[in-house]
Amino acid sequence: MLLNPALLVLALLPFSLAQVSEGFENGWDQTAWPTYAVDCNQGGKVSLDSSTAHSGKNSIRVDGAGGYCGHIFVGTTKVPSGDVYVRTYLKASKALTDAHVSFITMPDSAQGTKKHLRIGGQSKILMYNRESDDATLPDLSPQGIAASAALPTGTWQCFEYHLGTDGTIETWLNGNAIAGLTVKAGVTNVNAAQWQRSSIKPKITSIYFGWESYGGDANTFWYDDIVVSSSRVGCSS
Ligand code: CA
């Protein structure tokens, strides 16, 4: 039987648009999803968990220990070359504290070797951190803190972000844009002064999900239904 080439292209299209789409129902493929811990790893652990999931029965569990070397991440090097959209469902066991932590880390060639664009928490809210100059988004002023959001615990949250080639950053929690975590042309973010003191436009080479703390905070995170794409996929109903 001859295949109609046009139909074949249409059939393949949904898959070619999403570079990565993973719900871990076939297990944890450690080749596609390697662990990542720069310089040291003492105490952090990644495992496949069949006791909680956003979809199906499996998710990836990260037991993060305290201190920098307690860090451990798991992720992918399949990153689109242009706009990058990431959607993950995540569940945190403990609330973000005043201490600086990261739960997503991305090697960023725009910052230099072994420097990362990080997403995590400080001052009890979600924030970005640029490793090379330690800038935060938002500014951690009372106004900046109020412009971000806390990360609820114990339930699956839909977390999305967009990194544009022009330096754009957009962030959504359960489909709602977080004003303090937005940097884009045409939108004024008065709480992005520290972030915008540099003209670095992030160019990430991989995306890792896990836990890293720079003080004593430990936490357990679960991740499921991760999509890395060149367009926004949104939250599933
Ligand atoms: Ca799953």
Residues whose N, C-alpha, C, O or C-beta is under 5 A from the ligand:
A	BS01	CA	G23 F24 E25 A53 H54 S55 G56 K57 N58 S59 D224
